[in-house]
Amino acid sequence: MVISQQPSEQFLTLEESAKVDAALLSSSEKFLSRLTISSLKLLKHIAQEYNVAIEDLTTEQVIDWFEKDGKLRREKGVEAAYLKW
């Protein structure tokens, strides 16, 4: 199932980005914070697709999800995939 999303649903919103910028963190810590927040959003999406709690996701499910999303991108184009890159 492909769910349409705005870029802010996939990555950081402007507000989240501003909060990270305002934090007393080094550049590398800000990068890791942004990555972690974005990853959390993606894991929530994956858990929802598998109808499981995020803490119950398995490594195999995450890998399987990326394989399926990549296949959608290759076969039907970037707009068909969840990740737009």
N, C-alpha and C positions, 0 to 999 in steps of 0.2 A: 504494500500500500504506500503510495507516495502522497505526502502531505505538503501542500504549498506553504512556503514560509517567506517572510521578509528577511533580509540579511541580518537584522537585529535579533531575530529569533534564533539564528544559527550561531552568531558570534556575540560580541559585547554590544550593548546598547550604548548610546552616547553618555547616558548617566553612569552606567557601570564603568565605562572607560574613564570618565572624569573622576570617579571615586578612586580608581586605581592610581591615576595620575596624582591625586591629592595625598595619597598615602605616603608615609615616610619610609619608602622602600628604595633600594638600589634599582638601577636599570634592569638588571637580570631578575631581581625579585618581582618587578612590575611585569616583565615578560612572562614569568612563570605564573603569576597571578592571573593574567589575561588568558593564558593557555588553560589553566585549571578551571576558570569560570566557564570558558567556552566548552571544555571537555565535559563539565558537569551537565551543561545544557544538552550536549549530544548524547551522553549516557542516559539522561532522562527520556529523550526521544526514543532511543533504542529499547529501553526497558518498556516503554509504552507500547511499542510495536510488538514486543514479545509477551506483553501482558504479564510482566513480572515486576517485582520491586527492584529498584536499582541495585540494591545490595545483593540480590539474587542472580544478577547477570553473571554469566560465565565467560571466560576467555573465549571459548568456542563460539558463543552467541555474538560477541562483539566482532570477532573475525568474520563470521558468517555474514553479519550485517554489512560490513565493509565490502565483502566480496559481492553481495547482491547490489549494493549501491553503485559500486564500480561497474558491474555488468550493465545496470540500467544506463549509466552514463555513456558507456561504449556503444551500446546497442540502440539507444533512443535519444541520446544527446544530453547535454548538461542539464537542461531544464527538467528532464524526467527524474534526475537523481535528487536526493536530499541535499547532499553536499555540492555546492556550486563552485567547483574549482577545476 
